[in-house]
Amino acid sequence: HDLIFERTSDQIQVTIDGNLVYFRQLSFDTIRAGFLEIHGMILGSMPNSFLYDNWFNGQIIHAILQIDDTALNILEFAEKSLHGFEFAGKMP
């Protein structure tokens, strides 16, 4: 699944496979917008080549996205939006 986390100077938005699952307006008095970035990660991707043996296949059992004071339970949102929990990705 594609999990896209976007944070701008005035909002937080999380999208799973093109479906908006979380949105929150933000207001900052002391944080400059230049420090805010867009992050993304892909869940469930397969390697481009099977020549690599350092790929992990398993299940995510706990996934919390913490942004300042806001905690987002990724699996809870995935379950409510009918997205699965299987994960495949490269070990760091």
MOPAC internal coordinates of N, CA, C and O (Angstrom, degrees):
PM7 1SCF
backbone

  N    0.0000 0     0.00 0     0.00 0    0    0    0
  C    1.4542 1     0.00 0     0.00 0    1    0    0
  C    1.5206 1   109.58 1     0.00 0    2    1    0
  O    1.2310 1   120.68 1   -30.99 1    3    2    1
  N    1.3195 1   116.30 1   149.01 1    3    2    1
  C    1.4574 1   121.32 1   174.27 1    5    3    2
  C    1.5145 1   108.77 1   -91.40 1    6    5    3
  O    1.2310 1   120.27 1   -58.53 1    7    6    5
  N    1.3129 1   117.08 1   121.47 1    7    6    5
  C    1.4577 1   123.10 1   175.89 1    9    7    6
  C    1.5114 1   107.01 1  -113.57 1   10    9    7
  O    1.2310 1   120.60 1   -64.86 1   11   10    9
  N    1.3367 1   116.46 1   115.14 1   11   10    9
  C    1.4594 1   120.98 1  -178.89 1   13   11   10
  C    1.5174 1   108.69 1  -116.29 1   14   13   11
  O    1.2310 1   121.23 1   -58.70 1   15   14   13
  N    1.3153 1   115.26 1   121.30 1   15   14   13
  C    1.4549 1   122.68 1   176.64 1   17   15   14
  C    1.5192 1   107.50 1  -107.29 1   18   17   15
  O    1.2310 1   120.36 1   -59.52 1   19   18   17
  N    1.3373 1   116.93 1   120.48 1   19   18   17
  C    1.4540 1   121.40 1   179.13 1   21   19   18
  C    1.5165 1   109.29 1  -120.49 1   22   21   19
  O    1.2310 1   121.13 1   -49.90 1   23   22   21
  N    1.3087 1   115.45 1   130.10 1   23   22   21
  C    1.4558 1   120.80 1   177.44 1   25   23   22
  C    1.5189 1   107.66 1  -130.81 1   26   25   23
  O    1.2310 1   120.84 1   -60.74 1   27   26   25
  N    1.3065 1   116.00 1   119.26 1   27   26   25
  C    1.4543 1   121.46 1   176.89 1   29   27   26
  C    1.5161 1   108.28 1  -113.66 1   30   29   27
  O    1.2310 1   120.53 1     6.65 1   31   30   29
  N    1.3112 1   116.58 1  -173.35 1   31   30   29
  C    1.4632 1   119.77 1  -177.76 1   33   31   30
  C    1.5180 1   113.14 1   -67.36 1   34   33   31
  O    1.2310 1   119.65 1   162.94 1   35   34   33
  N    1.3301 1   118.27 1   -17.06 1   35   34   33
  C    1.4662 1   118.80 1  -176.92 1   37   35   34
  C    1.5270 1   114.88 1  -131.30 1   38   37   35
  O    1.2310 1   119.47 1  -173.83 1   39   38   37
  N    1.3522 1   118.62 1     6.17 1   39   38   37
  C    1.4631 1   118.53 1  -179.31 1   41   39   38
  C    1.5222 1   112.08 1  -158.73 1   42   41   39
  O    1.2310 1   121.29 1   -21.85 1   43   42   41
  N    1.3456 1   115.14 1   158.15 1   43   42   41
  C    1.4577 1   124.23 1   169.69 1   45   43   42
  C    1.5218 1   106.02 1  -120.27 1   46   45   43
  O    1.2310 1   120.82 1   -44.95 1   47   46   45
  N    1.3308 1   116.04 1   135.05 1   47   46   45
  C    1.4585 1   120.34 1  -178.51 1   49   47   46
  C    1.5228 1   108.61 1  -141.57 1   50   49   47
  O    1.2310 1   120.10 1   -46.93 1   51   50   49
  N    1.3420 1   117.42 1   133.07 1   51   50   49
  C    1.4607 1   122.33 1   176.77 1   53   51   50
  C    1.5227 1   108.14 1  -122.84 1   54   53   51
  O    1.2310 1   121.08 1   -50.50 1   55   54   53
  N    1.3333 1   115.55 1   129.50 1   55   54   53
  C    1.4541 1   122.10 1  -179.67 1   57   55   54
  C    1.5228 1   108.95 1  -123.69 1   58   57   55
  O    1.2310 1   120.07 1   -47.46 1   59   58   57
  N    1.3340 1   117.48 1   132.54 1   59   58   57
  C    1.4631 1   122.35 1   174.90 1   61   59   58
  C    1.5186 1   107.53 1  -117.15 1   62   61   59
  O    1.2310 1   120.82 1   -59.49 1   63   62   61
  N    1.3258 1   116.03 1   120.51 1   63   62   61
  C    1.4695 1   122.60 1  -179.07 1   65   63   62
  C    1.5232 1   112.14 1    49.66 1   66   65   63
  O    1.2310 1   120.17 1  -136.70 1   67   66   65
  N    1.3139 1   117.28 1    43.30 1   67   66   65
  C    1.4562 1   121.82 1   177.27 1   69   67   66
  C    1.5126 1   115.14 1    81.54 1   70   69   67
  O    1.2310 1   119.54 1   179.03 1   71   70   69
  N    1.3315 1   118.49 1    -0.97 1   71   70   69
  C    1.4637 1   121.95 1   179.50 1   73   71   70
  C    1.5210 1   109.91 1  -104.40 1   74   73   71
  O    1.2310 1   120.64 1   -55.05 1   75   74   73
  N    1.3166 1   116.39 1   124.95 1   75   74   73
  C    1.4563 1   121.20 1   177.97 1   77   75   74
  C    1.5264 1   108.87 1   -69.94 1   78   77   75
  O    1.2310 1   120.26 1   -61.46 1   79   78   77
  N    1.3457 1   117.11 1   118.54 1   79   78   77
  C    1.4645 1   120.45 1  -178.30 1   81   79   78
  C    1.5218 1   112.31 1  -112.04 1   82   81   79
  O    1.2310 1   119.97 1   166.51 1   83   82   81
  N    1.3321 1   117.66 1   -13.49 1   83   82   81
  C    1.4633 1   119.62 1   179.21 1   85   83   82
  C    1.5209 1   108.89 1  -154.25 1   86   85   83
  O    1.2310 1   121.08 1   -44.00 1   87   86   85
  N    1.3144 1   115.55 1   136.00 1   87   86   85
  C    1.4625 1   120.80 1   176.88 1   89   87   86
  C    1.5184 1   108.22 1  -146.82 1   90   89   87
  O    1.2310 1   120.59 1   -44.80 1   91   90   89
  N    1.3280 1   116.47 1   135.20 1   91   90   89
  C    1.4602 1   120.23 1   177.35 1   93   91   90
  C    1.5193 1   109.58 1  -148.38 1   94   93   91
  O    1.2310 1   121.14 1   -49.84 1   95   94   93
  N    1.3242 1   115.42 1   130.16 1   95   94   93
  C    1.4588 1   120.99 1   174.50 1   97   95   94
  C    1.5217 1   108.57 1   -74.96 1   98   97   95
  O    1.2310 1   120.32 1   -37.07 1   99   98   97
  N    1.3151 1   116.99 1   142.93 1   99   98   97
  C    1.4574 1   122.80 1  -179.37 1  101   99   98
  C    1.5177 1   110.41 1  -121.78 1  102  101   99
  O    1.2310 1   121.48 1   -24.75 1  103  102  101
  N    1.3110 1   114.77 1   155.25 1  103  102  101
  C    1.4665 1   119.60 1   170.22 1  105  103  102
  C    1.5174 1   107.43 1  -139.97 1  106  105  103
  O    1.2310 1   120.68 1   -52.18 1  107  106  105
  N    1.3082 1   116.31 1   127.82 1  107  106  105
  C    1.4556 1   122.56 1  -179.04 1  109  107  106
  C    1.5162 1   108.89 1  -120.64 1  110  109  107
  O    1.2310 1   121.23 1   -48.31 1  111  110  109
  N    1.3192 1   115.24 1   131.69 1  111  110  109
  C    1.4607 1   119.49 1   176.86 1  113  111  110
  C    1.5212 1   111.30 1   -96.45 1  114  113  111
  O    1.2310 1   120.29 1   150.06 1  115  114  113
  N    1.3394 1   117.05 1   -29.94 1  115  114  113
  C    1.4649 1   119.47 1  -172.81 1  117  115  114
  C    1.5196 1   113.81 1  -121.91 1  118  117  115
  O    1.2310 1   119.16 1   179.88 1  119  118  117
  N    1.3424 1   119.21 1    -0.12 1  119  118  117
  C    1.4607 1   121.37 1  -178.34 1  121  119  118
  C    1.5239 1   109.13 1  -102.09 1  122  121  119
  O    1.2310 1   120.98 1   -49.56 1  123  122  121
  N    1.3252 1   115.74 1   130.44 1  123  122  121
  C    1.4591 1   119.79 1   178.71 1  125  123  122
  C    1.5261 1   110.39 1   -84.21 1  126  125  123
  O    1.2310 1   120.55 1   -41.52 1  127  126  125
  N    1.3078 1   116.56 1   138.48 1  127  126  125
  C    1.4675 1   121.80 1  -176.07 1  129  127  126
  C    1.5217 1   112.35 1   -61.88 1  130  129  127
  O    1.2310 1   119.65 1   156.27 1  131  130  129
  N    1.3263 1   118.27 1   -23.73 1  131  130  129
  C    1.4581 1   121.19 1  -179.30 1  133  131  130
  C    1.5115 1   114.12 1   -62.67 1  134  133  131
  O    1.2310 1   119.98 1   160.58 1  135  134  133
  N    1.3221 1   117.65 1   -19.42 1  135  134  133
  C    1.4561 1   121.01 1  -179.62 1  137  135  134
  C    1.5256 1   112.63 1   -89.10 1  138  137  135
  O    1.2310 1   119.56 1   174.88 1  139  138  137
  N    1.3112 1   118.44 1    -5.12 1  139  138  137
  C    1.4590 1   121.70 1  -177.63 1  141  139  138
  C    1.5244 1   109.72 1   -90.01 1  142  141  139
  O    1.2310 1   120.60 1   -39.80 1  143  142  141
  N    1.3237 1   116.45 1   140.20 1  143  142  141
  C    1.4554 1   121.20 1  -175.56 1  145  143  142
  C    1.5232 1   110.65 1  -131.67 1  146  145  143
  O    1.2310 1   120.84 1   -13.27 1  147  146  145
  N    1.3257 1   116.00 1   166.73 1  147  146  145
  C    1.4616 1   122.53 1   173.54 1  149  147  146
  C    1.5274 1   107.19 1  -104.22 1  150  149  147
  O    1.2310 1   120.71 1   -49.31 1  151  150  149
  N    1.3273 1   116.24 1   130.69 1  151  150  149
  C    1.4606 1   121.81 1   179.79 1  153  151  150
  C    1.5171 1   109.09 1  -122.63 1  154  153  151
  O    1.2310 1   120.22 1   -31.50 1  155  154  153
  N    1.3022 1   117.18 1   148.50 1  155  154  153
  C    1.4555 1   121.09 1   176.02 1  157  155  154
  C    1.5118 1   110.93 1  -145.79 1  158  157  155
  O    1.2310 1   120.31 1   -29.13 1  159  158  157
  N    1.3196 1   117.02 1   150.87 1  159  158  157
  C    1.4519 1   121.46 1   173.82 1  161  159  158
  C    1.5184 1   107.46 1  -144.69 1  162  161  159
  O    1.2310 1   120.62 1   -26.91 1  163  162  161
  N    1.3137 1   116.42 1   153.09 1  163  162  161
  C    1.4596 1   121.24 1  -179.04 1  165  163  162
  C    1.5208 1   108.14 1  -111.77 1  166  165  163
  O    1.2310 1   120.74 1   -55.29 1  167  166  165
  N    1.3290 1   116.18 1   124.71 1  167  166  165
  C    1.4576 1   121.84 1   176.10 1  169  167  166
  C    1.5176 1   108.24 1  -103.09 1  170  169  167
  O    1.2310 1   120.09 1   -44.03 1  171  170  169
  N    1.3118 1   117.43 1   135.97 1  171  170  169
  C    1.4565 1   121.58 1   177.58 1  173  171  170
  C    1.5066 1   114.04 1    87.57 1  174  173  171
  O    1.2310 1   119.74 1  -161.88 1  175  174  173
  N    1.3260 1   118.10 1    18.12 1  175  174  173
  C    1.4616 1   119.78 1  -179.49 1  177  175  174
  C    1.5234 1   110.50 1   -83.02 1  178  177  175
  O    1.2310 1   121.05 1   -27.87 1  179  178  177
  N    1.3075 1   115.60 1   152.13 1  179  178  177
  C    1.4590 1   121.66 1   177.04 1  181  179  178
  C    1.5214 1   108.33 1  -106.25 1  182  181  179
  O    1.2310 1   119.80 1   -27.54 1  183  182  181
  N    1.3194 1   117.98 1   152.46 1  183  182  181
  C    1.4654 1   120.01 1   178.45 1  185  183  182
  C    1.5272 1   111.08 1   -66.03 1  186  185  183
  O    1.2310 1   120.82 1   -28.38 1  187  186  185
  N    1.3356 1   116.05 1   151.62 1  187  186  185
  C    1.4603 1   120.64 1   176.97 1  189  187  186
  C    1.5239 1   111.29 1   -70.11 1  190  189  187
  O    1.2310 1   121.03 1   153.46 1  191  190  189
  N    1.3057 1   115.64 1   -26.54 1  191  190  189
  C    1.4542 1   120.43 1  -179.18 1  193  191  190
  C    1.5229 1   108.83 1  -139.76 1  194  193  191
  O    1.2310 1   120.37 1   -36.46 1  195  194  193
  N    1.3063 1   116.90 1   143.54 1  195  194  193
  C    1.4600 1   120.95 1   178.26 1  197  195  194
  C    1.5280 1   111.43 1   -87.40 1  198  197  195
  O    1.2310 1   120.32 1  -166.35 1  199  198  197
  N    1.3372 1   117.00 1    13.65 1  199  198  197
  C    1.4560 1   120.84 1   177.45 1  201  199  198
  C    1.5225 1   111.51 1   -74.83 1  202  201  199
  O    1.2310 1   120.38 1   162.97 1  203  202  201
  N    1.3221 1   116.88 1   -17.03 1  203  202  201
  C    1.4556 1   120.97 1  -176.90 1  205  203  202
  C    1.5199 1   109.38 1   -93.64 1  206  205  203
  O    1.2310 1   120.34 1   -45.27 1  207  206  205
  N    1.3212 1   116.96 1   134.73 1  207  206  205
  C    1.4605 1   119.58 1   179.94 1  209  207  206
  C    1.5235 1   112.23 1  -108.39 1  210  209  207
  O    1.2310 1   119.84 1  -168.62 1  211  210  209
  N    1.3185 1   117.91 1    11.38 1  211  210  209
  C    1.4637 1   120.15 1  -177.59 1  213  211  210
  C    1.5259 1   111.78 1  -105.53 1  214  213  211
  O    1.2310 1   120.50 1  -146.64 1  215  214  213
  N    1.3244 1   116.65 1    33.36 1  215  214  213
  C    1.4554 1   120.76 1   178.28 1  217  215  214
  C    1.5114 1   109.36 1   -96.62 1  218  217  215
  O    1.2310 1   120.54 1   -37.75 1  219  218  217
  N    1.3236 1   116.58 1   142.25 1  219  218  217
  C    1.4559 1   122.99 1  -177.59 1  221  219  218
  C    1.5158 1   109.46 1  -105.28 1  222  221  219
  O    1.2310 1   120.08 1   -48.39 1  223  222  221
  N    1.3213 1   117.45 1   131.61 1  223  222  221
  C    1.4604 1   122.95 1   172.48 1  225  223  222
  C    1.5156 1   107.46 1  -123.38 1  226  225  223
  O    1.2310 1   119.96 1   -51.01 1  227  226  225
  N    1.3161 1   117.67 1   128.99 1  227  226  225
  C    1.4528 1   120.44 1  -178.00 1  229  227  226
  C    1.5169 1   110.62 1  -176.06 1  230  229  227
  O    1.2310 1   120.62 1    28.50 1  231  230  229
  N    1.3232 1   116.42 1  -151.50 1  231  230  229
  C    1.4539 1   121.78 1   179.31 1  233  231  230
  C    1.5183 1   110.03 1  -129.61 1  234  233  231
  O    1.2310 1   121.08 1   -35.86 1  235  234  233
  N    1.3244 1   115.55 1   144.14 1  235  234  233
  C    1.4581 1   120.91 1   172.13 1  237  235  234
  C    1.5200 1   106.39 1   -85.38 1  238  237  235
  O    1.2310 1   120.07 1   -56.62 1  239  238  237
  N    1.3308 1   117.46 1   123.38 1  239  238  237
  C    1.4651 1   119.46 1   179.09 1  241  239  238
  C    1.5217 1   111.88 1  -107.19 1  242  241  239
  O    1.2310 1   120.32 1   165.99 1  243  242  241
  N    1.3185 1   116.99 1   -14.01 1  243  242  241
  C    1.4634 1   120.12 1   179.61 1  245  243  242
  C    1.5244 1   107.47 1  -152.32 1  246  245  243
  O    1.2310 1   120.00 1   -58.33 1  247  246  245
  N    1.3170 1   117.61 1   121.67 1  247  246  245
  C    1.4635 1   121.10 1   179.76 1  249  247  246
  C    1.5203 1   108.82 1  -143.31 1  250  249  247
  O    1.2310 1   120.95 1   -72.86 1  251  250  249
  N    1.3145 1   115.78 1   107.14 1  251  250  249
  C    1.4611 1   121.85 1   178.55 1  253  251  250
  C    1.5204 1   107.91 1  -118.96 1  254  253  251
  O    1.2310 1   120.82 1   -51.89 1  255  254  253
  N    1.3061 1   116.04 1   128.11 1  255  254  253
  C    1.4578 1   122.21 1   174.75 1  257  255  254
  C    1.5207 1   107.41 1  -101.39 1  258  257  255
  O    1.2310 1   120.24 1   -63.01 1  259  258  257
  N    1.3270 1   117.15 1   116.99 1  259  258  257
  C    1.4651 1   121.52 1  -178.13 1  261  259  258
  C    1.5207 1   108.58 1  -107.72 1  262  261  259
  O    1.2310 1   120.93 1   -58.00 1  263  262  261
  N    1.3270 1   115.83 1   122.00 1  263  262  261
  C    1.4578 1   122.00 1   177.64 1  265  263  262
  C    1.5131 1   107.01 1  -127.23 1  266  265  263
  O    1.2310 1   120.88 1   -72.23 1  267  266  265
  N    1.3199 1   115.93 1   107.77 1  267  266  265
  C    1.4604 1   120.67 1  -176.47 1  269  267  266
  C    1.5317 1   109.52 1    52.18 1  270  269  267
  O    1.2310 1   119.22 1    61.81 1  271  270  269
  N    1.3394 1   119.09 1  -118.19 1  271  270  269
  C    1.4719 1   121.97 1  -179.20 1  273  271  270
  C    1.5249 1   112.74 1   -89.00 1  274  273  271
  O    1.2310 1   119.75 1   174.61 1  275  274  273
  N    1.3183 1   118.08 1    -5.39 1  275  274  273
  C    1.4631 1   121.62 1  -172.62 1  277  275  274
  C    1.5241 1   110.56 1   -99.21 1  278  277  275
  O    1.2310 1   120.39 1   -55.49 1  279  278  277
  N    1.3367 1   116.86 1   124.51 1  279  278  277
  C    1.4663 1   122.08 1   175.81 1  281  279  278
  C    1.5233 1   108.39 1  -108.50 1  282  281  279
  O    1.2310 1   120.52 1   -45.66 1  283  282  281
  N    1.3187 1   116.60 1   134.34 1  283  282  281
  C    1.4599 1   122.58 1  -179.31 1  285  283  282
  C    1.5242 1   108.81 1  -123.24 1  286  285  283
  O    1.2310 1   120.04 1   -60.87 1  287  286  285
  N    1.3299 1   117.53 1   119.13 1  287  286  285
  C    1.4600 1   122.52 1   177.29 1  289  287  286
  C    1.5284 1   107.77 1   -83.18 1  290  289  287
  O    1.2310 1   120.36 1   -78.51 1  291  290  289
  N    1.3242 1   116.92 1   101.49 1  291  290  289
  C    1.4638 1   122.26 1  -175.30 1  293  291  290
  C    1.5295 1   111.45 1   -60.51 1  294  293  291
  O    1.2310 1   120.15 1   138.02 1  295  294  293
  N    1.3380 1   117.32 1   -41.98 1  295  294  293
  C    1.4664 1   119.45 1  -177.61 1  297  295  294
  C    1.5184 1   112.12 1   -67.33 1  298  297  295
  O    1.2310 1   120.37 1   144.44 1  299  298  297
  N    1.3230 1   116.91 1   -35.56 1  299  298  297
  C    1.4677 1   120.14 1   177.62 1  301  299  298
  C    1.5265 1   110.53 1   -63.15 1  302  301  299
  O    1.2310 1   120.47 1   135.94 1  303  302  301
  N    1.3352 1   116.70 1   -44.06 1  303  302  301
  C    1.4599 1   119.89 1   177.52 1  305  303  302
  C    1.5236 1   111.02 1   -67.44 1  306  305  303
  O    1.2310 1   120.13 1   142.45 1  307  306  305
  N    1.3287 1   117.35 1   -37.55 1  307  306  305
  C    1.4643 1   120.33 1   178.55 1  309  307  306
  C    1.5244 1   110.86 1   -63.98 1  310  309  307
  O    1.2310 1   120.45 1   139.34 1  311  310  309
  N    1.3307 1   116.75 1   -40.66 1  311  310  309
  C    1.4626 1   120.29 1   179.58 1  313  311  310
  C    1.5219 1   111.38 1   -65.68 1  314  313  311
  O    1.2310 1   120.20 1   137.50 1  315  314  313
  N    1.3209 1   117.22 1   -42.50 1  315  314  313
  C    1.4622 1   121.01 1  -179.00 1  317  315  314
  C    1.5212 1   112.02 1   -68.76 1  318  317  315
  O    1.2310 1   120.55 1   153.13 1  319  318  317
  N    1.3358 1   116.55 1   -26.87 1  319  318  317
  C    1.4594 1   119.12 1  -178.56 1  321  319  318
  C    1.5292 1   112.05 1  -101.62 1  322  321  319
  O    1.2310 1   120.32 1  -163.45 1  323  322  321
  N    1.3367 1   116.99 1    16.55 1  323  322  321
  C    1.4629 1   123.91 1   174.47 1  325  323  322
  C    1.5235 1   113.90 1    65.58 1  326  325  323
  O    1.2310 1   120.01 1  -152.81 1  327  326  325
  N    1.3330 1   117.58 1    27.19 1  327  326  325
  C    1.4605 1   121.32 1   174.32 1  329  327  326
  C    1.5203 1   108.29 1   -97.81 1  330  329  327
  O    1.2310 1   120.05 1   -35.08 1  331  330  329
  N    1.3188 1   117.51 1   144.92 1  331  330  329
  C    1.4582 1   121.15 1  -177.01 1  333  331  330
  C    1.5158 1   113.06 1   -80.91 1  334  333  331
  O    1.2310 1   121.81 1     3.13 1  335  334  333
  N    1.3373 1   114.14 1  -176.87 1  335  334  333
  C    1.4527 1   120.91 1  -176.19 1  337  335  334
  C    1.5175 1   113.10 1  -112.85 1  338  337  335
  O    1.2310 1   118.74 1  -179.56 1  339  338  337
  N    1.3261 1   120.01 1     0.44 1  339  338  337
  C    1.4528 1   120.07 1  -176.48 1  341  339  338
  C    1.5144 1   110.38 1   -69.86 1  342  341  339
  O    1.2310 1   121.28 1   -34.39 1  343  342  341
  N    1.3184 1   115.16 1   145.61 1  343  342  341
  C    1.4549 1   121.60 1  -174.66 1  345  343  342
  C    1.5192 1   109.34 1  -135.68 1  346  345  343
  O    1.2310 1   120.69 1   -44.22 1  347  346  345
  N    1.2961 1   116.30 1   135.78 1  347  346  345
  C    1.4607 1   120.60 1   170.10 1  349  347  346
  C    1.5086 1   106.87 1  -138.62 1  350  349  347
  O    1.2310 1   120.25 1   -47.23 1  351  350  349
  N    1.2850 1   117.12 1   132.77 1  351  350  349
  C    1.4536 1   118.92 1  -179.20 1  353  351  350
  C    1.5066 1   111.23 1  -170.34 1  354  353  351
  O    1.2310 1   120.91 1    -7.83 1  355  354  353
  N    1.3122 1   115.86 1   172.17 1  355  354  353
  C    1.4549 1   121.63 1  -177.74 1  357  355  354
  C    1.5156 1   109.74 1   -86.55 1  358  357  355
  O    1.2310 1   120.78 1   -43.44 1  359  358  357
  N    1.3187 1   116.11 1   136.56 1  359  358  357
  C    1.4551 1   120.62 1   176.74 1  361  359  358
  C    1.5261 1   109.03 1   -65.47 1  362  361  359
  O    1.2310 1   120.15 1   -35.70 1  363  362  361
  N    1.3429 1   117.32 1   144.30 1  363  362  361
  C    1.4789 1   118.95 1   179.78 1  365  363  362
  C    1.5129 1   111.48 1   -67.96 1  366  365  363
  O    1.2310 1   120.10 1   180.00 1  367  366  365

